[in-house]
């Protein structure tokens, strides 16, 4: 499967900025484009790409999982930013992917490559009993109509009380 990406070179002494977009977002989004413009002005290399099933990349969105999109992220970094320090910038679901990517890099001995993390409204799976690492390894749990591939749960609610006046 083909992953679409945009990579721009910058000062090799400065960390590479890697954009990790959100659920159903693409690499040409407003946030990604504005961050790329900032990086260009600051002389920084910038990498953005579309996960499989997103934007210009191949694959079907319905086949996507957090684990698969993490693998896409590792593949993009390995192919287009194989050396140098990294600043991972993740928005929404991309914040979750950024955390998993940081852990994956550390797990393979590349922790020193991580220069920083910027998480914009990160949508991380913190539901009761969740282990983010376990969820990342569930590479065959497809996204359902409710999104994010999470099990459907009924959450008991209580009537809201009015604030005292």
C-alpha positions in Angstrom: 0.0 0.0 0.0 1.2 3.5 -0.9 1.5 6.2 1.8 1.3 9.8 0.5 3.7 12.2 2.2 5.2 15.7 1.9 8.7 16.2 3.3 10.8 19.3 3.2 14.5 19.5 4.2 15.7 22.0 6.7 18.7 22.7 8.9 20.1 19.2 9.8 21.3 20.5 13.2 17.7 21.2 14.2 15.0 18.7 15.0 12.6 17.5 12.3 9.0 18.4 12.9 6.7 15.5 12.2 3.0 16.1 11.9 0.6 13.4 13.0 -3.0 14.3 12.0 -6.3 13.3 13.6 -9.0 10.9 12.8 -10.1 11.3 9.1 -7.8 14.3 8.8 -5.2 14.6 6.0 -1.8 16.1 5.6 -3.1 19.2 3.7 -5.2 20.3 6.6 -5.1 23.9 7.8 -3.1 23.0 11.0 -0.6 20.9 9.1 -0.1 23.6 6.4 0.3 26.4 8.9 2.8 24.4 11.0 4.7 23.6 7.8 4.8 27.3 6.9 6.2 28.1 10.4 8.8 25.3 10.1 9.9 26.6 6.7 10.4 30.1 8.1 12.3 28.6 11.1 14.6 26.6 8.8 13.3 23.3 10.2 12.7 20.1 8.2 9.0 19.1 8.2 7.3 15.7 7.5 3.6 15.2 7.1 1.8 12.2 5.6 -1.6 10.6 5.3 -2.3 7.4 7.2 -3.6 4.5 5.2 -7.2 5.1 4.2 -6.8 8.9 4.7 -6.3 11.7 2.2 -4.1 10.7 -0.7 -2.8 7.4 0.7 -4.0 4.1 -0.5 -6.2 1.7 1.4 -9.7 1.7 2.8 -10.4 3.8 5.9 -12.6 0.9 7.2 -9.5 -1.3 7.4 -7.7 1.2 9.6 -6.7 0.6 13.2 -4.6 2.5 15.7 -1.9 -0.2 15.4 -1.9 0.1 11.6 -1.7 3.9 11.7 1.2 3.6 14.2 2.9 1.3 11.7 2.3 3.9 9.0 3.9 6.5 11.2 7.0 4.4 11.8 7.3 3.7 8.1 7.0 7.4 7.2 9.7 8.4 9.8 12.0 5.5 8.8 11.7 6.3 5.1 11.7 10.1 5.1 13.3 11.1 8.4 15.7 8.2 9.1 18.2 10.3 11.0 18.1 13.3 13.2 16.1 14.3 16.2 12.3 14.5 16.0 9.6 16.8 17.4 6.3 14.9 17.2 3.3 17.1 16.8 0.0 15.2 17.2 -3.5 16.6 16.9 -6.5 14.7 18.4 -6.0 11.0 17.4 -2.6 12.1 16.2 -1.7 12.9 19.8 -2.4 9.3 20.7 -0.3 8.2 17.7 2.5 10.5 18.8 2.6 9.0 22.3 2.7 5.5 20.8 5.3 6.5 18.2 7.5 7.9 21.0 7.2 4.6 22.9 7.9 2.6 19.8 11.0 4.6 19.0 12.2 4.1 22.6 11.4 0.4 22.5 13.7 -0.1 19.5 16.5 1.9 21.1 15.9 5.3 19.4 14.7 7.2 22.5 17.5 9.8 22.0 15.9 10.8 18.7 12.9 12.3 20.4 13.5 16.0 21.0 10.0 16.8 22.0 6.2 16.1 21.9 3.5 18.6 21.2 0.0 17.3 21.8 -3.0 19.3 20.5 -6.2 18.2 22.2 -4.9 14.6 22.3 -7.6 11.9 22.0 -6.0 9.1 23.9 -7.7 5.9 25.0 -8.0 6.3 28.8 -11.2 4.2 29.3 -11.3 2.0 32.4 -9.1 -1.0 32.1 -7.3 0.3 29.0 -3.6 -0.3 28.4 -2.6 2.0 25.6 0.2 -0.4 24.6 -2.3 -3.3 24.5 -4.6 -1.2 22.3 -1.8 -0.3 20.0 -1.0 -4.0 19.4 -4.7 -4.7 18.4 -3.9 -4.3 14.8 -6.9 -6.2 13.6 -9.7 -4.4 15.5 -11.4 -2.4 12.7 -12.8 1.0 13.2 -16.6 0.8 13.6 -19.3 3.3 13.0 -18.8 4.7 16.5 -15.2 5.4 15.7 -11.8 4.6 17.3 -12.3 0.8 17.3 -13.3 0.9 21.0 -15.7 -1.5 22.4 -19.2 -0.1 22.8 -20.0 0.5 26.5 -23.1 1.7 28.3 -22.2 4.3 30.9 -24.7 4.8 33.7 -25.8 8.4 34.1 -27.6 10.3 36.8 -29.9 13.3 36.4 -28.0 16.5 36.4 -28.8 18.8 39.3 -29.3 22.5 38.9 -26.6 24.7 40.5 -27.7 26.4 43.6 -28.7 30.0 43.1 
